């Protein structure tokens, strides 16, 4: 697995109710810093999260 593929794999969270949720950690910011892992997420439907999903987050 390439470094890019490994980072892409790390971004995906295994949640039942939100199959397309991603961690936005590791992206470079305008000032040269990087966003922190496990702090900012993007998803389509958080309203569908299961109790297990909420506990994982």
ROMAR-377388 format. One record per atom (N, C-alpha, C): residue in one letter; x, y, z; atom name. Coordinates in steps of 0.05 Angstrom, whole numbers, plus 5000, padded with zeros to 4 digits. Atoms other than C-alpha are relative to their C-alpha. Layout:
+------+------+------+------+------+
| code |   c1 |   c2 |   c3 | site |
+------+------+------+------+------+
|    A |    X |    Y |    Z |   CA |
...
+------+------+------+------+------+
REM end
This chain:
+------+------+------+------+------+
| code |   c1 |   c2 |   c3 | site |
+------+------+------+------+------+
|    X | 5017 | 4976 | 5000 |    N |
|    X | 5000 | 5000 | 5000 |   CA |
|    X | 5018 | 5025 | 5000 |    C |
|    X | 4985 | 4975 | 5002 |    N |
|    X | 5028 | 5068 | 4980 |   CA |
|    X | 4994 | 5018 | 5024 |    C |
|    X | 5005 | 4981 | 4978 |    N |
|    X | 5034 | 5125 | 5031 |   CA |
|    X | 4974 | 5015 | 4996 |    C |
|    X | 5026 | 4986 | 5006 |    N |
|    X | 4976 | 5161 | 4996 |   CA |
|    X | 4976 | 4982 | 5006 |    C |
|    X | 5022 | 5019 | 4994 |    N |
|    X | 4932 | 5099 | 4999 |   CA |
|    X | 4997 | 4995 | 5030 |    C |
|    X | 5001 | 5005 | 4971 |    N |
|    X | 4950 | 5089 | 5072 |   CA |
|    X | 4986 | 5024 | 5014 |    C |
|    X | 5013 | 4976 | 4988 |    N |
|    X | 4929 | 5161 | 5090 |   CA |
|    X | 4971 | 5000 | 4993 |    C |
|    X | 5028 | 5001 | 5008 |    N |
|    X | 4865 | 5153 | 5050 |   CA |
|    X | 4985 | 4980 | 5017 |    C |
|    X | 5012 | 5021 | 4984 |    N |
|    X | 4850 | 5089 | 5088 |   CA |
|    X | 4996 | 5010 | 5029 |    C |
|    X | 5002 | 4989 | 4973 |    N |
|    X | 4863 | 5124 | 5155 |   CA |
|    X | 4978 | 5020 | 5003 |    C |
|    X | 5020 | 4980 | 4999 |    N |
|    X | 4814 | 5179 | 5138 |   CA |
|    X | 4972 | 4989 | 5003 |    C |
|    X | 5027 | 5013 | 4999 |    N |
|    X | 4754 | 5131 | 5132 |   CA |
|    X | 4994 | 4989 | 5028 |    C |
|    X | 5009 | 5011 | 4975 |    N |
|    X | 4716 | 5116 | 5195 |   CA |
|    X | 4979 | 4978 | 4995 |    C |
|    X | 5018 | 5022 | 5004 |    N |
|    X | 4678 | 5050 | 5200 |   CA |
|    X | 4975 | 5004 | 5017 |    C |
|    X | 5025 | 4995 | 4985 |    N |
|    X | 4609 | 5074 | 5222 |   CA |
|    X | 4977 | 4989 | 4984 |    C |
|    X | 5023 | 5013 | 5013 |    N |
|    X | 4544 | 5039 | 5207 |   CA |
|    X | 4981 | 5021 | 4987 |    C |
|    X | 5020 | 4981 | 5009 |    N |
|    X | 4499 | 5100 | 5200 |   CA |
|    X | 5010 | 5022 | 4982 |    C |
|    X | 4988 | 4979 | 5017 |    N |
|    X | 4547 | 5146 | 5163 |   CA |
|    X | 5023 | 4987 | 4985 |    C |
|    X | 4979 | 5015 | 5014 |    N |
|    X | 4585 | 5104 | 5112 |   CA |
|    X | 5021 | 5018 | 4986 |    C |
|    X | 4981 | 4983 | 5014 |    N |
|    X | 4620 | 5164 | 5081 |   CA |
|    X | 5011 | 5022 | 5018 |    C |
|    X | 4988 | 4980 | 4981 |    N |
|    X | 4650 | 5199 | 5142 |   CA |
|    X | 5030 | 4999 | 4998 |    C |
|    X | 4971 | 4999 | 5003 |    N |
|    X | 4722 | 5222 | 5138 |   CA |
|    X | 5012 | 5018 | 5021 |    C |
|    X | 4984 | 4984 | 4982 |    N |
|    X | 4774 | 5249 | 5186 |   CA |
|    X | 5016 | 5019 | 4983 |    C |
|    X | 4986 | 4980 | 5016 |    N |
|    X | 4803 | 5313 | 5159 |   CA |
|    X | 5028 | 5007 | 5012 |    C |
|    X | 4973 | 4996 | 4989 |    N |
|    X | 4868 | 5307 | 5198 |   CA |
|    X | 5022 | 4996 | 4979 |    C |
|    X | 4977 | 5003 | 5017 |    N |
|    X | 4935 | 5314 | 5164 |   CA |
|    X | 5001 | 5019 | 4976 |    C |
|    X | 4999 | 4981 | 5022 |    N |
|    X | 4916 | 5367 | 5114 |   CA |
|    X | 5017 | 5025 | 5007 |    C |
|    X | 4984 | 4976 | 4995 |    N |
|    X | 4964 | 5426 | 5108 |   CA |
|    X | 4982 | 5025 | 4999 |    C |
|    X | 5016 | 4975 | 4998 |    N |
|    X | 4935 | 5494 | 5128 |   CA |
|    X | 5016 | 5022 | 4986 |    C |
|    X | 4988 | 4978 | 5014 |    N |
|    X | 4950 | 5561 | 5096 |   CA |
|    X | 5026 | 5010 | 5014 |    C |
|    X | 4976 | 4990 | 4986 |    N |
|    X | 5002 | 5578 | 5150 |   CA |
|    X | 5022 | 4978 | 5003 |    C |
|    X | 4980 | 5021 | 5000 |    N |
|    X | 5040 | 5513 | 5139 |   CA |
|    X | 4997 | 4979 | 5022 |    C |
|    X | 5006 | 5020 | 4980 |    N |
|    X | 5012 | 5475 | 5199 |   CA |
|    X | 4984 | 4977 | 4987 |    C |
|    X | 5017 | 5021 | 5010 |    N |
|    X | 4971 | 5412 | 5192 |   CA |
|    X | 4976 | 4997 | 5019 |    C |
|    X | 5023 | 5005 | 4983 |    N |
|    X | 4901 | 5396 | 5217 |   CA |
|    X | 5005 | 4975 | 5017 |    C |
|    X | 4996 | 5023 | 4982 |    N |
|    X | 4899 | 5348 | 5276 |   CA |
|    X | 4981 | 4977 | 4994 |    C |
|    X | 5017 | 5024 | 5004 |    N |
|    X | 4874 | 5277 | 5268 |   CA |
|    X | 4980 | 4998 | 5023 |    C |
|    X | 5020 | 5005 | 4980 |    N |
|    X | 4810 | 5260 | 5305 |   CA |
|    X | 4986 | 5024 | 5011 |    C |
|    X | 5012 | 4975 | 4990 |    N |
|    X | 4786 | 5332 | 5313 |   CA |
|    X | 4978 | 5011 | 4981 |    C |
|    X | 5018 | 4989 | 5020 |    N |
|    X | 4750 | 5351 | 5248 |   CA |
|    X | 4992 | 4978 | 4981 |    C |
|    X | 5010 | 5021 | 5017 |    N |
|    X | 4705 | 5305 | 5208 |   CA |
|    X | 4980 | 5012 | 4980 |    C |
|    X | 5020 | 4992 | 5019 |    N |
|    X | 4661 | 5311 | 5147 |   CA |
|    X | 4983 | 4975 | 4994 |    C |
|    X | 5019 | 5022 | 5005 |    N |
|    X | 4599 | 5269 | 5134 |   CA |
|    X | 4975 | 5010 | 4987 |    C |
|    X | 5024 | 4992 | 5014 |    N |
|    X | 4535 | 5269 | 5095 |   CA |
|    X | 4976 | 5000 | 5018 |    C |
|    X | 5025 | 5004 | 4984 |    N |
|    X | 4483 | 5244 | 5146 |   CA |
|    X | 5006 | 4992 | 5028 |    C |
|    X | 4995 | 5007 | 4972 |    N |
|    X | 4500 | 5248 | 5219 |   CA |
|    X | 4975 | 4992 | 5015 |    C |
|    X | 5025 | 5007 | 4987 |    N |
|    X | 4427 | 5241 | 5236 |   CA |
|    X | 4995 | 4970 | 5000 |    C |
|    X | 5004 | 5029 | 5003 |    N |
|    X | 4432 | 5167 | 5217 |   CA |
|    X | 5020 | 4984 | 5018 |    C |
|    X | 4981 | 5015 | 4983 |    N |
|    X | 4487 | 5150 | 5268 |   CA |
|    X | 4986 | 4982 | 5019 |    C |
|    X | 5011 | 5019 | 4981 |    N |
|    X | 4473 | 5089 | 5310 |   CA |
|    X | 5012 | 5006 | 5028 |    C |
|    X | 4988 | 4997 | 4974 |    N |
|    X | 4486 | 5087 | 5385 |   CA |
|    X | 5030 | 4991 | 5001 |    C |
|    X | 4972 | 5010 | 5002 |    N |
|    X | 4550 | 5047 | 5370 |   CA |
|    X | 5018 | 5021 | 4986 |    C |
|    X | 4985 | 4979 | 5014 |    N |
|    X | 4573 | 5101 | 5321 |   CA |
|    X | 5006 | 5023 | 5018 |    C |
|    X | 4997 | 4977 | 4982 |    N |
|    X | 4562 | 5156 | 5372 |   CA |
|    X | 5021 | 4993 | 5022 |    C |
|    X | 4981 | 5008 | 4980 |    N |
|    X | 4602 | 5117 | 5424 |   CA |
|    X | 5028 | 5000 | 4988 |    C |
|    X | 4974 | 5001 | 5013 |    N |
|    X | 4659 | 5108 | 5374 |   CA |
|    X | 5011 | 5028 | 4996 |    C |
|    X | 4991 | 4973 | 5004 |    N |
|    X | 4661 | 5182 | 5359 |   CA |
|    X | 5007 | 5013 | 5026 |    C |
+------+------+------+------+------+
REM end
